[in-house]
């Protein structure tokens, strides 16, 4: 009986100490993991701009702000078509109003792309990357990819969505070129961006799109591949909503750069294959669940 009492006393005495040690160990592990994550996601030389619209501030843009934006808030900007104090505050005043057409038209898209390119020129980073508001970006993999390329050379990195090059009649001549689909994202090196600057300033890109009557990403391909003679370097780890996203093997997700959701078929969800951490109404694009899958310590539950 005395042994049992003594054992119980020892447990009562040392349990708080053991509990405190457990909390301390977990805290140290979390701090170490956070430091390792910051080292992995080194975006000091990268500026990312996300194109959005007022219609999606409370849904798509909010999903981004609460997930991958949190990993590098100083490096990520939003270009939109309407002022929104809530979005601006949540992004650390990184929401830029373009005053472009709010409709999903060629004119509106080229106008916003011009605004994005102007932001890139203003910051003059080594790398300038565009994504849409229906993209989830794996920032660690993006940083790893860009370290393999020299920003002092001309690089146009992205992924085409067409099976062949685009053919365009321009200035009485038939032009053929590839373009990186904007819905998957693309990155431009500083060297290339500097060569593009004269076509961007004072609404130049928007005027080029109007002249060609082409969407923004196709116009960009024309500018880079045809006018500047810089070829698209295909990066297969960029993904748009034009792909069947659930076909990406779950074991390969960590090695992908961008994901999307949805598509032309409104009845099909077309989302990445990850465990569902949230009900559908809270995570329709499954980006919050994807964020938890890729960055468990940064998962907000």
Backbone bond lengths (Angstrom), bond angles and torsions (degrees), N, CA, C in turn:
res aa  C-N    CA-C-N  psi(-1)  N-CA   C-N-CA  omega(-1)  CA-C   N-CA-C  phi
1 X - - - 1.469 - - 1.536 110.05 -
2 X 1.391 114.40 -43.72 1.453 118.58 -179.45 1.528 111.09 -63.41
3 X 1.371 115.99 -37.39 1.472 119.52 179.26 1.531 111.17 -62.63
4 X 1.325 116.17 -41.12 1.469 120.42 179.26 1.528 111.09 -63.04
5 X 1.345 115.13 -43.50 1.468 119.49 179.80 1.521 110.32 -63.13
6 X 1.358 115.44 -43.40 1.470 119.70 179.79 1.522 110.94 -62.50
7 X 1.344 116.08 -40.72 1.471 120.56 179.56 1.519 110.98 -64.18
8 X 1.332 115.72 -42.33 1.465 119.79 178.70 1.526 111.19 -63.34
9 X 1.342 116.10 -39.84 1.465 119.93 178.59 1.527 111.25 -63.21
10 X 1.349 115.40 -41.46 1.470 119.49 178.38 1.524 111.20 -62.14
11 X 1.340 115.68 -41.98 1.467 120.03 179.29 1.515 110.77 -62.94
12 X 1.352 115.42 -45.03 1.466 120.09 -179.64 1.523 110.86 -62.81
13 X 1.343 116.32 -37.65 1.462 120.61 -177.66 1.531 112.34 -71.91
14 X 1.327 116.31 -41.75 1.468 119.73 -171.55 1.524 114.32 -96.71
15 X 1.333 117.53 -13.58 1.472 118.80 -178.80 1.532 112.34 -59.36
16 X 1.349 119.41 -46.54 1.480 118.65 178.22 1.528 112.79 -59.16
17 X 1.371 115.49 -35.83 1.472 119.23 179.30 1.521 110.25 -66.13
18 X 1.333 115.95 -45.76 1.466 120.34 179.26 1.521 111.03 -62.78
19 X 1.333 115.77 -39.70 1.467 120.32 179.30 1.526 110.24 -64.11
20 X 1.334 116.09 -42.40 1.469 120.89 179.36 1.526 110.83 -63.93
21 X 1.342 116.47 -41.78 1.467 120.51 178.09 1.520 111.24 -62.70
22 X 1.337 115.16 -38.80 1.470 119.61 179.20 1.520 110.88 -63.93
23 X 1.354 116.40 -45.47 1.472 120.56 178.36 1.528 110.77 -62.03
24 X 1.347 115.79 -41.74 1.466 120.24 -178.94 1.522 110.98 -64.28
25 X 1.343 115.89 -42.55 1.471 120.20 178.90 1.517 110.90 -61.83
26 X 1.346 116.11 -44.85 1.469 120.16 179.10 1.527 111.17 -63.04
27 X 1.339 116.05 -39.62 1.466 119.83 -179.82 1.522 110.85 -64.96
28 X 1.353 116.15 -42.98 1.471 120.39 178.67 1.519 110.41 -62.88
29 X 1.343 116.34 -43.50 1.462 120.26 179.35 1.522 111.03 -62.18
30 X 1.347 116.56 -40.17 1.465 119.98 -179.30 1.526 110.94 -67.81
31 X 1.349 116.59 -40.63 1.467 120.12 177.99 1.520 110.15 -63.68
32 X 1.343 116.34 -43.45 1.466 120.53 179.53 1.522 110.78 -62.75
33 X 1.338 116.17 -41.94 1.463 120.14 179.53 1.520 110.95 -66.14
34 X 1.343 117.07 -38.65 1.463 120.84 178.59 1.522 111.00 -65.14
35 X 1.349 116.52 -40.17 1.467 120.25 177.87 1.520 110.60 -64.98
36 X 1.332 115.80 -41.64 1.461 120.16 178.60 1.523 110.28 -63.28
37 X 1.336 117.42 -38.73 1.458 121.73 179.47 1.521 110.56 -65.61
38 X 1.338 116.90 -41.87 1.469 120.12 178.78 1.525 111.27 -63.18
39 X 1.343 116.33 -38.32 1.466 119.79 177.45 1.525 110.67 -66.79
40 X 1.333 115.81 -37.28 1.456 121.24 -178.98 1.518 110.69 -68.71
41 X 1.330 116.10 -40.45 1.462 120.76 -179.11 1.529 108.48 -98.39
42 X 1.302 116.09 73.96 1.460 122.05 179.55 1.520 108.16 -94.93
43 X 1.335 115.79 96.20 1.463 120.68 -175.94 1.527 112.27 -109.83
44 X 1.325 116.65 25.27 1.466 119.15 -176.56 1.530 112.32 -58.68
45 X 1.308 117.49 -29.84 1.467 121.40 -176.63 1.524 112.66 -103.43
46 X 1.335 116.89 15.30 1.462 121.20 -175.07 1.526 109.99 -125.32
47 X 1.323 116.71 134.14 1.462 121.90 170.90 1.526 107.62 -117.18
48 X 1.327 115.48 130.92 1.463 122.07 179.40 1.523 108.44 -114.80
49 X 1.322 116.26 132.93 1.464 120.58 174.20 1.522 108.77 -120.86
50 X 1.319 115.58 130.22 1.464 122.62 178.88 1.523 108.74 -105.51
51 X 1.306 116.21 127.17 1.472 120.85 177.45 1.522 109.49 -88.24
52 X 1.330 116.71 127.99 1.459 120.34 178.54 1.524 109.47 -141.47
53 X 1.323 115.63 -176.48 1.461 122.01 178.91 1.524 108.40 -145.42
54 X 1.325 117.06 157.45 1.463 121.45 -175.69 1.527 112.02 -53.10
55 X 1.304 117.36 -35.79 1.462 122.79 -178.66 1.524 112.11 -56.56
56 X 1.338 116.85 -30.05 1.461 120.55 -174.07 1.528 113.66 -111.15
57 X 1.313 118.29 14.25 1.464 120.11 179.70 1.525 111.70 -60.67
58 X 1.340 116.66 -42.23 1.465 120.68 -174.92 1.526 112.97 -84.85
59 X 1.303 118.00 -6.75 1.464 120.25 -177.96 1.526 110.75 -118.97
60 X 1.315 117.09 -81.30 1.464 120.13 -175.65 1.532 112.67 -62.58
61 X 1.333 116.37 -50.62 1.470 119.35 -178.83 1.523 110.71 -62.00
62 X 1.321 116.43 -39.02 1.463 120.79 178.85 1.523 111.19 -63.66
63 X 1.335 117.06 -40.22 1.465 120.83 177.07 1.524 110.80 -58.72
64 X 1.328 116.20 -42.85 1.466 120.42 -179.60 1.525 110.43 -66.57
65 X 1.334 116.40 -47.05 1.468 120.80 -177.50 1.524 111.03 -58.44
66 X 1.326 117.43 -35.63 1.457 121.00 -176.48 1.522 113.12 -90.55
67 X 1.328 117.43 -0.12 1.475 119.24 178.97 1.523 110.35 -123.87
68 X 1.315 117.97 -102.77 1.470 119.58 -169.54 1.519 114.01 -69.60
69 X 1.322 118.60 -22.63 1.470 121.08 175.23 1.526 110.99 -58.06
70 X 1.338 116.79 -36.25 1.461 121.53 -176.23 1.524 113.06 -64.19
71 X 1.316 117.56 -19.04 1.462 120.88 -178.77 1.527 112.41 -79.53
72 X 1.329 117.92 -20.08 1.472 120.90 -179.29 1.525 110.32 -156.55
73 X 1.321 118.72 59.86 1.471 121.20 -173.75 1.527 114.31 -63.11
74 X 1.325 117.58 -25.74 1.472 119.65 -179.07 1.524 112.15 -72.39
75 X 1.324 116.77 -19.98 1.466 120.85 -172.30 1.521 114.11 -103.92
76 X 1.329 117.43 -2.39 1.464 120.58 -172.06 1.527 110.38 -117.42
77 X 1.327 115.45 131.68 1.465 122.91 178.43 1.525 109.56 -123.53
78 X 1.323 115.37 157.48 1.461 122.02 174.82 1.522 108.57 -118.39
79 X 1.325 116.70 134.42 1.465 121.55 170.79 1.517 107.10 -108.38
80 X 1.324 116.53 123.23 1.455 121.10 -177.65 1.528 109.88 -132.85
81 X 1.324 115.73 -175.83 1.467 119.73 -175.21 1.523 113.10 -116.92
82 X 1.325 117.43 8.00 1.470 120.64 179.84 1.520 109.73 -154.63
83 X 1.327 116.22 143.93 1.453 120.39 177.50 1.522 111.49 -67.74
84 X 1.331 117.00 141.34 1.458 122.34 -179.33 1.524 106.95 -152.43
85 X 1.327 116.47 103.64 1.459 120.49 -175.41 1.526 111.92 -62.60
86 X 1.329 116.62 -35.33 1.463 119.88 179.98 1.525 110.57 -63.87
87 X 1.331 116.81 -46.97 1.467 120.60 178.43 1.525 110.01 -63.94
88 X 1.309 116.47 -42.13 1.461 120.43 -177.96 1.527 111.28 -62.51
89 X 1.325 116.75 -44.29 1.464 120.40 179.43 1.524 111.20 -66.52
90 X 1.322 116.99 -42.01 1.466 120.58 -177.17 1.521 112.64 -67.78
91 X 1.335 117.08 -20.06 1.465 120.72 179.37 1.529 112.30 -102.39
92 X 1.324 116.62 9.26 1.456 118.73 -177.08 1.510 111.90 68.83
93 X 1.333 115.45 35.46 1.471 123.69 -179.41 1.531 111.70 61.77
94 X 1.316 113.97 42.38 1.468 121.45 176.16 1.524 111.76 -107.74
95 X 1.320 117.57 18.00 1.469 121.07 176.18 1.526 108.28 -97.45
96 X 1.320 116.11 116.85 1.464 122.29 -176.40 1.526 109.16 -104.72
97 X 1.320 116.56 123.80 1.474 120.99 179.72 1.526 108.94 -87.48
98 X 1.324 115.70 123.83 1.471 121.09 -176.58 1.525 112.87 -91.96
99 X 1.342 116.84 -20.76 1.467 122.59 -175.16 1.529 111.52 60.12
100 X 1.327 115.46 28.23 1.468 120.24 176.30 1.524 109.66 -84.63
101 X 1.314 115.69 168.47 1.465 122.31 176.10 1.525 109.74 -54.78
102 X 1.330 117.56 132.15 1.462 120.98 -177.89 1.522 112.82 -79.17
103 X 1.299 117.71 -10.36 1.460 120.84 179.85 1.528 110.11 -80.08
104 X 1.340 115.18 152.93 1.473 120.30 179.27 1.528 108.67 -81.62
105 X 1.328 115.30 69.74 1.462 121.53 -176.74 1.523 109.58 -116.11
106 X 1.304 115.55 165.45 1.459 120.97 177.86 1.526 110.54 -57.77
107 X 1.337 115.88 -44.21 1.458 120.11 -178.80 1.534 111.60 -62.33
108 X 1.340 115.40 -45.96 1.457 119.61 -179.64 1.517 112.61 -64.30
109 X 1.334 116.32 -40.69 1.463 120.96 -179.00 1.523 111.46 -66.83
110 X 1.331 117.20 -43.00 1.469 120.41 179.14 1.525 110.95 -67.00
111 X 1.319 116.75 -35.03 1.461 121.22 177.37 1.527 110.43 -63.24
112 X 1.333 116.73 -46.13 1.466 120.52 179.34 1.522 111.39 -66.16
113 X 1.332 116.61 -39.26 1.461 118.83 178.56 1.520 110.43 -62.91
114 X 1.325 116.80 -38.51 1.465 120.24 176.40 1.532 109.91 -59.91
115 X 1.346 116.13 -42.13 1.469 120.61 178.47 1.530 111.16 -63.62
116 X 1.329 116.67 -40.54 1.465 120.73 177.28 1.523 110.83 -61.17
117 X 1.319 116.00 -47.81 1.461 120.76 -178.19 1.526 111.21 -63.25
118 X 1.326 116.83 -34.16 1.467 120.91 176.57 1.533 110.83 -64.89
119 X 1.330 116.58 -38.37 1.469 120.59 176.81 1.520 109.87 -63.50
120 X 1.315 116.48 -43.78 1.463 120.27 178.15 1.527 110.83 -58.39
121 X 1.325 116.41 -46.51 1.464 120.31 -179.36 1.527 111.36 -63.06
122 X 1.321 116.68 -38.12 1.467 120.82 -178.74 1.530 111.78 -65.41
123 X 1.336 116.97 -35.44 1.468 120.68 -178.17 1.528 112.60 -89.16
124 X 1.324 116.40 -24.99 1.464 121.99 179.01 1.532 113.14 50.85
125 X 1.334 118.20 52.44 1.463 120.00 179.61 1.527 110.66 -79.17
126 X 1.333 116.17 168.99 1.467 118.90 173.28 1.527 110.11 -66.02
127 X 1.346 115.40 -35.62 1.462 120.74 -178.62 1.522 110.45 -133.18
128 X 1.320 115.54 136.59 1.463 122.56 177.56 1.523 108.11 -121.35
129 X 1.325 116.94 120.11 1.470 120.78 -175.56 1.528 110.96 -122.40
130 X 1.314 115.36 135.03 1.471 122.59 177.21 1.518 109.90 -107.00
131 X 1.338 115.92 141.26 1.465 121.64 170.12 1.522 108.34 -142.77
132 X 1.320 115.67 159.13 1.462 121.65 176.53 1.522 109.89 -92.21
133 X 1.335 116.21 168.71 1.463 119.76 -178.67 1.526 113.04 -76.04
134 X 1.338 117.42 -4.12 1.468 119.36 172.77 1.527 110.40 -106.22
135 X 1.326 115.89 29.72 1.465 121.76 175.34 1.522 110.61 -112.50
136 X 1.317 115.77 140.90 1.462 121.71 163.92 1.520 105.66 -106.71
137 X 1.328 117.11 130.97 1.465 121.04 -177.21 1.526 109.97 -113.13
138 X 1.309 115.48 124.65 1.461 122.76 175.28 1.527 107.16 -82.98
139 X 1.322 116.53 91.96 1.462 121.78 -170.02 1.522 113.15 -63.27
140 X 1.317 117.67 -34.12 1.467 119.90 179.18 1.522 110.73 -62.79
141 X 1.312 116.39 -42.22 1.468 120.21 -179.45 1.525 110.94 -72.78
142 X 1.338 117.29 -35.06 1.465 120.26 176.42 1.527 110.21 -62.22
143 X 1.328 116.76 -45.83 1.465 120.83 179.10 1.521 110.80 -61.86
144 X 1.328 116.44 -41.26 1.470 120.21 179.53 1.520 110.96 -63.33
145 X 1.343 116.85 -42.86 1.467 120.84 179.70 1.526 111.43 -60.10
146 X 1.325 117.00 -49.95 1.459 120.70 -172.66 1.521 112.68 -66.98
147 X 1.329 117.33 -23.17 1.465 119.88 176.72 1.529 111.95 -67.37
148 X 1.326 116.29 -15.93 1.468 120.39 179.55 1.525 112.89 -84.55
149 X 1.343 117.12 -5.29 1.462 121.06 -176.73 1.527 110.15 -122.07
150 X 1.316 115.62 148.01 1.461 122.40 179.31 1.523 109.28 -91.54
151 X 1.324 116.65 115.24 1.470 120.90 -176.85 1.523 112.74 -69.19
152 X 1.319 117.08 -11.64 1.465 120.53 177.27 1.526 112.13 -85.02
153 X 1.309 116.21 2.40 1.462 121.69 172.54 1.525 108.18 -114.06
154 X 1.316 116.97 166.61 1.470 121.25 -176.99 1.520 110.39 -82.62
155 X 1.339 115.61 116.21 1.466 120.54 178.58 1.524 110.02 -132.73
156 X 1.306 114.37 131.61 1.475 124.08 176.10 1.516 104.91 -124.52
157 X 1.328 117.15 99.31 1.462 123.33 -172.02 1.518 110.66 -106.19
158 X 1.309 117.08 128.48 1.457 120.90 178.87 1.510 110.64 177.84
159 X 1.312 114.99 -161.65 1.468 119.99 -175.58 1.524 109.70 -142.01
160 X 1.314 117.83 125.93 1.470 119.69 178.52 1.523 111.00 -75.05
161 X 1.314 115.68 155.44 1.469 120.61 176.27 1.522 111.11 -111.43
162 X 1.331 116.52 -0.86 1.465 121.42 179.68 1.524 109.48 -102.38
163 X 1.329 115.87 155.23 1.467 120.14 -179.38 1.520 112.52 -80.16
164 X 1.325 116.17 -12.10 1.456 121.04 179.34 1.506 110.19 -151.38
165 X 1.326 117.87 173.86 1.463 120.40 178.92 1.517 111.87 -66.73
166 X 1.322 115.89 157.77 1.461 122.71 178.20 1.522 108.91 -83.75
167 X 1.319 116.40 140.25 1.464 121.81 175.25 1.519 108.76 -111.53
168 X 1.320 116.51 125.53 1.461 122.04 -176.48 1.518 109.55 -132.58
169 X 1.334 115.71 137.11 1.466 120.90 172.81 1.521 108.07 -88.13
170 X 1.323 116.49 113.87 1.464 121.02 -179.41 1.519 109.40 -136.99
171 X 1.331 115.80 130.20 1.475 122.19 178.47 1.524 110.57 51.63
172 X 1.330 115.60 47.88 1.463 122.50 176.88 1.531 112.56 61.45
173 X 1.326 115.69 25.06 1.459 119.68 -179.64 1.527 108.59 -138.89
174 X 1.317 116.76 142.83 1.468 120.46 178.94 1.527 108.50 -88.64
175 X 1.325 115.09 123.40 1.461 121.76 -176.01 1.523 109.46 -112.65
176 X 1.324 116.80 139.74 1.462 122.06 179.35 1.530 108.86 -124.18
177 X 1.334 116.24 131.78 1.470 119.56 -178.79 1.527 110.11 -160.80
178 X 1.328 115.60 162.11 1.457 123.20 173.78 1.526 108.83 -100.48
179 X 1.333 116.04 157.65 1.465 119.78 173.80 1.523 109.64 -142.07
180 X 1.324 115.41 149.22 1.467 121.47 175.17 1.519 108.17 -83.47
181 X 1.326 116.88 124.84 1.463 118.99 -179.14 1.529 110.05 -66.86
182 X 1.338 115.40 129.49 1.461 120.35 -177.61 1.511 113.03 -62.99
183 X 1.332 117.12 -26.56 1.453 121.54 -178.54 1.506 114.56 -70.95
184 X 1.335 117.28 -10.53 1.463 121.06 175.68 1.521 111.36 -105.56
185 X 1.340 115.60 -17.25 1.457 120.94 -177.45 1.517 111.50 96.83
186 X 1.319 115.53 159.03 1.465 120.65 175.37 1.521 108.84 -156.26
187 X 1.331 116.38 162.59 1.461 122.05 178.75 1.522 110.12 -132.08
188 X 1.325 115.84 143.57 1.458 123.72 -179.54 1.524 108.87 -122.43
189 X 1.323 116.34 136.37 1.463 120.05 177.19 1.521 110.34 -77.60
190 X 1.334 115.34 159.66 1.467 120.22 179.16 1.524 111.31 -58.47
191 X 1.321 116.75 -42.32 1.465 120.83 -179.24 1.522 111.17 -58.20
192 X 1.328 116.18 -45.92 1.464 120.23 179.62 1.523 110.83 -66.59
193 X 1.318 116.47 -43.00 1.465 120.70 -178.02 1.530 111.15 -59.82
194 X 1.324 116.48 -38.76 1.467 119.82 178.77 1.530 110.97 -63.65
195 X 1.318 116.65 -37.12 1.466 120.20 178.98 1.528 111.56 -72.01
196 X 1.326 116.52 -23.42 1.457 121.39 179.15 1.524 112.51 -82.97
197 X 1.318 117.31 -15.40 1.467 121.30 -167.48 1.524 113.79 -56.24
198 X 1.322 118.05 -39.39 1.473 119.72 -178.18 1.522 111.97 -68.33
199 X 1.333 117.05 -20.88 1.468 121.47 177.54 1.533 111.55 -88.68
200 X 1.331 116.54 -9.00 1.464 121.73 -175.24 1.522 112.16 -102.34
201 X 1.319 116.58 -43.13 1.459 121.81 -173.81 1.534 112.36 -55.73
202 X 1.335 113.84 147.29 1.474 121.24 175.16 1.528 113.06 56.31
203 X 1.343 115.56 37.57 1.464 119.73 177.12 1.511 114.01 74.41
204 X 1.330 116.83 19.30 1.464 120.51 -176.65 1.510 114.21 -61.34
205 X 1.345 116.79 -38.69 1.465 119.17 -179.58 1.523 110.58 -67.26
206 X 1.317 116.17 -41.62 1.467 120.53 178.33 1.526 110.74 -60.57
207 X 1.321 116.75 -40.38 1.470 121.17 178.47 1.526 111.35 -66.48
208 X 1.335 116.34 -36.98 1.463 119.95 177.85 1.523 110.44 -64.54
209 X 1.338 117.05 -42.09 1.459 120.96 177.24 1.513 112.02 -62.06
210 X 1.332 116.33 -38.34 1.458 120.70 178.36 1.525 110.61 -67.63
211 X 1.310 116.52 -39.10 1.468 120.97 178.77 1.534 111.08 -64.47
212 X 1.330 115.97 -42.96 1.467 120.41 -177.19 1.526 112.67 -82.06
213 X 1.346 116.95 -21.37 1.470 122.43 -174.45 1.532 110.58 61.26
214 X 1.329 115.43 41.92 1.457 121.44 -177.55 1.527 110.37 -121.79
215 X 1.348 117.95 154.01 1.467 121.12 175.25 1.528 111.19 -63.56
216 X 1.317 115.64 169.39 1.466 120.40 -173.74 1.521 114.38 -61.91
217 X 1.338 117.84 -45.96 1.465 118.63 -176.96 1.529 112.10 -70.18
218 X 1.338 116.41 -32.46 1.467 120.00 177.70 1.531 109.71 -71.20
219 X 1.329 116.30 -40.98 1.466 120.68 176.60 1.526 110.72 -59.79
220 X 1.340 116.19 -40.19 1.463 120.18 178.85 1.528 110.38 -63.48
221 X 1.335 116.46 -41.29 1.458 119.89 177.23 1.516 111.83 -61.49
222 X 1.336 116.72 -40.63 1.472 121.68 177.55 1.529 110.05 -61.55
223 X 1.322 116.02 -46.10 1.460 120.61 -179.32 1.531 111.23 -61.27
224 X 1.329 115.87 -48.30 1.468 119.55 -173.29 1.528 112.03 -77.61
225 X 1.322 116.85 -50.66 1.470 119.12 -175.37 1.522 112.61 -75.90
226 X 1.332 117.14 -42.07 1.467 119.29 -175.29 1.529 112.66 -88.24
227 X 1.331 117.16 -55.32 1.462 119.32 -175.27 1.530 112.83 -73.05
228 X 1.334 117.27 -37.86 1.466 120.59 -177.65 1.524 113.21 -102.14
229 X 1.325 116.18 -7.36 1.469 121.69 176.15 1.535 112.86 58.35
230 X 1.326 116.38 40.75 1.464 122.41 174.65 1.523 107.33 -112.39
231 X 1.310 116.77 120.73 1.457 120.87 -173.93 1.531 111.96 -82.16
232 X 1.301 114.97 148.01 1.465 121.55 176.69 1.525 109.94 -68.23
233 X 1.317 115.94 129.03 1.464 121.79 171.69 1.524 107.24 -96.76
234 X 1.318 116.39 117.00 1.468 121.03 -173.33 1.528 110.70 -79.07
235 X 1.323 115.42 126.18 1.462 123.05 176.02 1.526 107.06 -115.68
236 X 1.314 116.35 106.94 1.468 120.28 -173.07 1.522 113.82 -73.44
237 X 1.330 117.20 -10.21 1.467 119.33 179.94 1.525 113.06 -85.86
238 X 1.343 117.13 3.95 1.468 121.80 167.84 1.533 107.57 -88.02
239 X 1.331 117.41 136.41 1.472 120.33 -177.44 1.531 111.01 -134.73
240 X 1.328 116.08 137.54 1.467 121.46 178.28 1.521 110.22 -114.80
241 X 1.334 115.62 175.26 1.463 121.56 178.74 1.529 111.87 -70.12
242 X 1.327 117.12 -7.00 1.466 120.59 178.50 1.525 111.67 -78.96
243 X 1.330 116.93 -8.35 1.460 121.86 178.74 1.530 110.48 -100.44
244 X 1.327 115.98 161.91 1.466 121.13 173.78 1.526 106.22 -86.47
245 X 1.312 116.31 99.76 1.463 121.38 -167.38 1.520 113.63 -71.67
246 X 1.316 117.29 -28.25 1.463 119.04 -179.31 1.526 111.90 -70.41
247 X 1.334 117.08 -10.90 1.463 120.44 177.74 1.524 112.51 -77.96
248 X 1.332 117.31 -11.47 1.466 119.65 175.12 1.525 107.42 -72.58
249 X 1.314 116.41 119.88 1.460 121.09 -177.21 1.528 110.61 -60.40
250 X 1.316 115.82 135.42 1.462 120.20 -177.76 1.527 111.94 -56.94
251 X 1.318 117.09 -35.02 1.467 120.61 -179.96 1.526 112.63 -71.17
252 X 1.340 117.34 -13.49 1.470 121.64 -179.83 1.527 113.18 -99.89
253 X 1.316 118.17 -4.24 1.466 121.04 -173.36 1.526 112.82 -60.24
254 X 1.331 117.56 -36.40 1.462 120.33 -179.02 1.524 112.08 -63.97
255 X 1.320 116.94 -21.52 1.468 120.48 -177.42 1.530 112.74 -96.42
256 X 1.314 117.71 5.29 1.465 121.64 178.30 1.531 109.74 -96.68
257 X 1.331 116.28 154.34 1.465 120.36 -177.26 1.523 112.47 -98.06
258 X 1.320 117.16 -50.57 1.469 119.22 -178.15 1.517 110.49 -129.92
259 X 1.322 114.29 150.66 1.460 122.55 177.67 1.521 107.52 -131.75
260 X 1.307 116.20 164.16 1.456 120.47 176.22 1.524 108.24 -138.47
261 X 1.312 116.35 -164.79 1.462 121.50 178.79 1.513 108.71 -160.79
262 X 1.322 115.78 157.27 1.460 120.26 177.80 1.511 112.20 79.90
263 X 1.326 115.59 -163.05 1.463 121.03 -177.90 1.509 110.09 162.91
264 X 1.323 115.14 -166.08 1.462 119.95 -178.18 1.528 111.73 -72.40
265 X 1.340 117.38 -29.41 1.460 121.37 178.67 1.525 108.68 -83.99
266 X 1.321 116.83 104.59 1.460 121.48 -175.37 1.528 112.51 -67.53
267 X 1.332 117.10 -18.25 1.458 120.48 -178.56 1.526 111.92 -85.09
268 X 1.331 116.66 -18.30 1.462 120.89 -179.27 1.523 109.67 -97.57
269 X 1.332 116.83 133.92 1.464 119.79 -177.59 1.530 111.09 -73.58
270 X 1.330 117.60 -39.88 1.468 123.30 -178.32 1.529 111.07 47.97
271 X 1.322 115.88 72.37 1.462 121.88 -179.63 1.525 109.33 -126.34
272 X 1.323 116.08 164.45 1.457 120.46 179.96 1.527 110.17 -70.46
273 X 1.318 115.08 153.28 1.458 121.54 -177.70 1.526 109.97 -88.79
274 X 1.330 115.77 92.65 1.466 121.99 174.65 1.526 108.01 -135.74
275 X 1.334 117.60 158.69 1.469 119.31 176.28 1.525 110.60 -58.09
276 X 1.311 117.32 135.89 1.467 121.70 -178.72 1.526 109.67 -80.19
277 X 1.321 115.43 110.01 1.466 121.73 -179.35 1.524 111.80 -89.56
278 X 1.324 116.39 -16.71 1.466 121.97 -175.20 1.525 109.54 -133.57
279 X 1.319 117.80 154.49 1.472 119.90 173.78 1.523 110.34 -65.37
280 X 1.319 116.81 156.39 1.467 122.35 -175.12 1.521 112.74 -53.80
281 X 1.343 116.92 -43.29 1.471 119.44 -175.76 1.531 112.33 -64.85
282 X 1.337 117.60 -22.90 1.465 121.21 178.25 1.525 112.83 -94.89
283 X 1.318 116.37 -11.63 1.466 119.81 -175.16 1.529 110.94 -149.36
284 X 1.342 117.33 59.09 1.472 119.91 -174.46 1.524 114.21 -63.10
285 X 1.340 117.62 -29.76 1.469 119.83 179.06 1.529 111.89 -90.77
286 X 1.317 116.05 -5.93 1.461 125.72 -176.75 1.533 112.14 62.03
287 X 1.313 117.46 22.40 1.463 120.77 179.57 1.527 111.79 -73.94
288 X 1.326 116.76 -34.12 1.465 119.34 178.72 1.527 110.09 -66.32
289 X 1.318 115.75 -40.25 1.466 120.01 176.69 1.523 110.92 -66.77
290 X 1.329 116.39 -39.69 1.465 121.08 177.64 1.527 110.41 -62.60
291 X 1.322 116.53 -40.81 1.465 121.08 178.84 1.523 110.35 -61.22
292 X 1.323 116.57 -42.52 1.466 120.71 177.39 1.525 111.02 -64.31
293 X 1.313 116.59 -36.30 1.466 121.44 -179.84 1.526 110.76 -67.51
294 X 1.333 117.18 -41.76 1.465 121.23 -176.18 1.524 112.82 -84.12
295 X 1.330 116.77 -36.06 1.469 121.42 -174.63 1.523 109.24 -133.67
296 X 1.315 116.60 75.59 1.458 121.40 -173.35 1.527 112.26 -57.44
297 X 1.320 117.82 -40.16 1.461 120.00 -177.81 1.519 112.72 -67.22
298 X 1.334 116.89 -23.37 1.463 121.32 -179.28 1.525 111.99 -99.17
299 X 1.304 116.30 10.53 1.463 121.70 -178.17 1.526 109.52 -77.34
300 X 1.325 116.15 126.08 1.466 121.28 179.80 1.517 109.24 -96.79
301 X 1.317 116.62 112.43 1.459 120.55 179.96 1.517 110.11 -117.64
